[in-house]
Amino acid sequence: MEIPLLTRLAQIAAWLVKGLLFLLLLGLAIKNSDPVTLRYYLGLEWQAPVALVLFVFFVAGALMGLLAMLAPWVRQRSEIRRLRAELAHGQTRDPAGA
């Protein structure tokens, strides 16, 4: 099966944008390789390059976002499962409550 020309061009453009973004972020990491010191309580310190610190905090934020999304996602999945079971058994509720 042949991929349509517009779809193929869109895929190529997406890969070019991803490559450009990667090169820009790589350049940012190389240019900002100076060490920074994060000071914690009780005299604890962590010294690392700026790019690594930014990456660690980005990943930590993404993980926190995923954890915050987990509970509503599980609730929605169980609701969908329940509604599909009702639909399969013909036990639909009237949304108007009549």
Helices and strands as residue ranges (DSSP letters): H 5-31, E 35-39, G 41-43, E 45-49, H 50-89
